[in-house]
Amino acid sequence: ELLCSESTREEYDGISTKELFDYLRPDGPNKMKATKRILILDACYSGKFIQEFIALGSNVNDKNLNSEIKISKQISQLQDLSAEAGVFILAASEHNQSAYESTAVQQSLLTYSLLKTIKEEKFSDNKLNINQWFHKTVTKVKNISKRFNEENDVQNAYPYVVNDIDIGRITNKVRESINISSDNKPIIDFITF
């Protein structure tokens, strides 16, 4: 399950992977008309969502298959499901990992890296390409995490992108409107949840 911010150990409140995808479906409760959907999960253990997404799209249960073949078949089925559903996912961390915030950048490392990538990176014809954006962001998260985290617990953002689409145009006005602090500031503290 995916937890909502109101969840506590005493009172669990969450939404399942299946419920979330039902909400995103054209025939779901929200009647989502978009043919492409982008999910950015900026939370600890958010890579678990991608694992559950793979499980939803997988019916590979043959116990005689070795794990590499099962994983290969699951990935293939996930690609088919994602291509059909038009879903692009970026998780802030691996399934067993914290996602970090830093007062030095005044937000989470993932959000900061997403914005920094748009502000500073070059994209072909100034088009924000989802595949390039997510993969450049993943690299930034890892590099910033290495610099800030003295325990060397490097945060690994986890992208899932099958198709390659442009989702917008990055103009100078857009770049100038993004206000982010410098990640070269001395670190004050590192927050994990």
C-alpha positions in Angstrom: 0.0 0.0 0.0 1.0 3.6 -0.5 0.7 5.6 2.6 -1.0 9.0 2.9 0.7 11.8 4.9 -1.9 11.3 7.6 -0.9 7.7 8.3 0.7 6.8 11.6 1.7 3.5 13.1 -1.4 3.6 15.3 -3.9 4.6 12.5 -3.0 3.3 9.1 -4.5 5.2 6.1 -3.4 4.4 2.6 -4.2 3.6 -1.0 -3.2 0.5 -2.8 -1.4 0.4 -6.1 -4.5 -1.0 -7.7 -6.7 1.7 -6.3 -4.4 4.4 -7.6 -4.3 3.0 -11.1 -8.1 2.6 -11.0 -8.3 6.4 -10.4 -6.0 7.0 -13.3 -7.9 4.8 -15.8 -10.3 6.4 -18.4 -13.1 4.2 -17.0 -12.2 4.8 -13.3 -13.9 7.1 -10.8 -12.0 10.2 -12.1 -12.7 9.4 -15.8 -9.1 10.3 -16.6 -9.0 11.3 -20.3 -5.3 11.8 -20.6 -3.6 9.2 -22.7 -0.2 9.7 -20.9 0.1 10.0 -17.2 3.2 10.9 -15.1 3.5 9.8 -11.5 6.3 11.2 -9.4 6.4 9.6 -6.0 8.6 11.7 -3.7 8.5 9.5 -0.6 10.6 6.9 1.3 10.3 3.4 -0.1 8.5 4.7 -3.2 10.3 2.2 -5.4 8.0 -0.4 -3.9 5.2 1.1 -6.0 7.1 0.2 -9.2 7.5 -3.3 -7.9 3.8 -3.5 -7.2 3.1 -2.0 -10.7 5.2 -4.8 -12.2 3.3 -7.4 -10.2 0.0 -6.0 -11.4 1.1 -6.3 -15.0 2.7 -9.7 -14.5 1.2 -13.1 -14.6 4.5 -14.9 -14.5 4.0 -17.6 -11.9 5.7 -20.6 -13.4 7.8 -22.0 -10.5 10.0 -23.9 -13.0 11.4 -20.6 -14.5 14.6 -19.3 -13.1 14.5 -15.8 -11.5 16.3 -14.1 -14.4 13.7 -15.4 -16.9 10.8 -14.4 -14.6 12.2 -10.9 -14.2 12.8 -10.6 -18.0 9.2 -11.7 -18.6 7.8 -9.3 -16.0 9.7 -6.4 -17.5 8.4 -7.3 -20.9 4.9 -7.4 -19.6 5.3 -4.2 -17.7 6.6 -2.5 -20.9 3.5 -3.7 -22.7 1.2 -2.5 -19.9 3.0 0.9 -19.6 3.0 1.5 -23.4 -0.7 0.7 -23.5 -1.6 2.7 -20.3 0.8 5.6 -21.1 2.2 5.6 -17.6 5.6 7.1 -16.7 6.8 6.7 -13.1 9.6 8.3 -11.1 10.1 7.0 -7.5 12.3 9.0 -5.1 14.0 5.9 -3.8 14.4 2.2 -4.0 11.8 -0.1 -2.4 13.9 -0.4 0.8 15.4 3.1 1.0 14.7 6.5 2.6 14.1 9.6 0.5 15.9 12.6 1.8 15.2 16.3 2.3 17.8 18.9 3.0 17.6 22.3 4.5 20.6 23.2 2.2 18.4 22.9 -0.9 15.2 23.7 1.1 13.3 20.7 -0.2 13.5 17.0 -1.1 16.5 15.9 -3.2 14.1 14.6 -5.8 12.1 17.8 -6.2 15.2 19.8 -6.2 16.8 17.6 -8.8 13.7 17.7 -11.0 13.7 21.5 -11.0 17.5 21.8 -11.3 17.4 19.6 -14.4 14.8 21.7 -16.1 16.6 24.9 -15.1 20.1 24.0 -16.1 20.2 21.0 -18.5 20.0 21.3 -22.3 17.2 19.4 -24.1 16.9 18.9 -27.8 14.9 21.8 -29.4 14.1 23.0 -25.8 11.5 20.2 -25.5 11.2 18.6 -22.1 11.6 14.9 -23.0 10.3 12.6 -20.2 13.0 10.0 -20.6 15.8 12.5 -20.6 14.3 14.5 -17.8 13.9 11.5 -15.5 17.3 10.0 -16.2 19.2 13.3 -15.8 17.3 13.8 -12.6 18.2 10.3 -11.3 21.9 11.2 -11.8 21.5 14.5 -10.0 19.7 12.8 -7.0 22.6 10.3 -6.7 25.3 12.9 -7.0 23.7 15.4 -4.5 22.9 12.5 -2.1 26.6 11.5 -2.2 27.7 15.0 -1.3 25.2 15.6 1.5 25.0 12.2 3.2 27.9 11.5 5.5 26.7 7.9 6.1 27.1 7.2 2.3 23.6 5.9 2.1 23.2 7.2 -1.4 19.6 7.8 -2.5 18.8 6.0 -5.7 15.8 7.5 -7.5 14.1 4.8 -9.6 12.6 5.7 -13.0 10.2 3.7 -15.1 9.9 5.1 -18.7 9.1 2.9 -21.7 8.1 5.4 -24.4 9.8 8.6 -25.2 7.6 11.7 -25.3 8.0 15.4 -25.1 5.8 16.9 -22.4 6.5 20.6 -22.8 8.7 23.3 -24.0 11.4 24.9 -21.8 11.7 28.6 -22.6 14.0 31.1 -21.0 10.9 32.4 -19.1 10.3 28.9 -17.7 14.0 28.5 -16.6 14.0 32.0 -15.0 10.8 31.3 -13.1 12.4 28.3 -11.3 13.9 29.5 -8.0 16.1 26.9 -6.4 18.8 27.4 -3.8 22.4 26.3 -4.5 23.4 22.8 -3.6 26.9 24.2 -2.8 25.7 25.6 0.5 27.2 23.9 3.6 24.8 21.3 4.9 22.9 22.2 8.0 21.1 19.0 8.5 19.8 16.0 6.6 16.2 14.9 7.2 14.9 11.4 6.8 11.5 10.1 7.7 
